[in-house]
Amino acid sequence: MEPQKPEPRADAAPAPTQPTKQARRIAIVQRLVLEHWLELMATFILTVGSLAAAWSGTQASRWGGVQSQAYTLATGRLLQAGQANQQAGQLALYDTITFDSWITAFRNGQTEEAALIERRFRTEFRPAFAAWRATNPFDNPDAPASPLILPEYQSRLVAESTQLEQQARQHFLAGEHANTVSSAYVVIGFMAAVAIFFAGTAPRFAWFPARASMTILGLLILLWSLWRIGTMPIM
């Protein structure tokens, strides 16, 4: 009597067919390829991101120095402008006093004293005084009240003060520009550090979609940082 063959169990899993085994092999190979690319991507992010962060930090420091120097120059120019303006005011006061003294002497008929005072007029005041005398001020009611209000009265120190104020403004604007650039480099360096953080943290996730998402996000942030570096001025 031949032994009976055991009947197959109803809950036994069917043996994998050849197409199923091949599909599994393909899936494993694809997974390994993706893992390899993720590792390369993470290495790229860590390497280039470190360089980008270091470069951004260096540029931020240099532009910060430019900002400090520009603000210092602006402050110095403002002080010089203030000094020049103060001296111009003192000289204008001297011109006013000597002119009033000349008016008094002239009206009192003190010809010699008026001539003496006129010789003491400053060189910058003389053209304005001559233009004022040409308007016949003693008989012309529409004549200017003083030579100091005429366009011929030009103060070298006032012009110098105005020029120094313009230079101070230029230096200040240069400092503002340097501050903006320095702040932008700080942001770029921070974003590069964020990209490095994502790339360094991604391998800790066992779930492949999470690891891939972290790595790709780090790559996108790094690419943005590199694009910003390419558009920034270099010191």
Residue pairs with C-beta under 8 A, 6 or more apart in sequence:
16 24
31 208
34 208
34 212
35 208
38 202
38 211
38 212
38 215
41 199
41 215
41 216
41 219
42 199
42 200
42 202
42 203
42 215
42 218
44 219
45 195
45 196
45 198
45 199
45 215
45 218
45 219
45 222
46 196
46 199
46 200
48 222
48 226
49 192
49 193
49 195
49 196
49 199
49 218
49 222
49 225
50 192
50 196
52 188
52 189
52 192
52 222
52 225
52 226
52 229
53 189
53 192
53 193
53 196
55 229
56 185
56 186
56 188
56 189
56 192
56 225
56 229
57 185
57 189
59 181
59 182
59 185
59 232
59 234
59 235
60 182
60 183
60 185
60 186
60 189
61 182
62 235
63 178
63 179
63 181
63 182
63 185
63 235
64 178
64 179
64 182
66 174
66 175
66 178
66 182
66 235
67 175
67 178
67 179
67 182
68 175
70 171
70 172
70 174
70 175
70 178
71 171
71 172
71 175
73 167
73 168
73 171
74 168
74 169
74 171
74 172
74 175
75 168
77 164
77 165
77 167
77 168
77 171
78 164
78 165
78 168
80 164
81 160
81 161
81 162
81 164
81 165
81 168
82 161
84 157
84 158
84 160
84 161
84 164
85 157
85 158
85 161
87 157
88 155
88 157
88 158
88 161
91 122
91 124
91 155
91 157
92 148
92 155
94 122
95 121
95 122
95 124
95 125
95 147
95 148
95 153
96 146
96 148
98 117
98 120
98 121
98 125
99 121
99 125
99 129
99 146
99 147
99 148
101 117
102 114
102 117
102 118
102 121
105 113
105 114
105 117
106 114
118 129
121 129
124 153
124 154
124 155
124 156
125 147
125 148
125 153
127 152
127 153
127 154
128 147
128 148
128 150
128 152
128 153
128 154
129 147
130 152
131 147
131 150
131 152
132 143
132 144
132 146
132 147
132 150
135 143
135 144
136 143
137 143
137 144
144 150
147 153
181 232
181 233
181 235
184 228
184 232
185 232
188 225
188 228
188 229
188 232
191 221
191 224
191 225
191 228
192 221
192 222
192 225
194 218
194 221
195 218
195 219
195 221
195 222
195 225
196 218
197 218
198 214
198 215
198 217
198 218
198 221
199 214
199 215
199 218
199 219
201 214
202 210
202 211
202 212
202 214
202 215
202 218
203 211
205 211
205 214
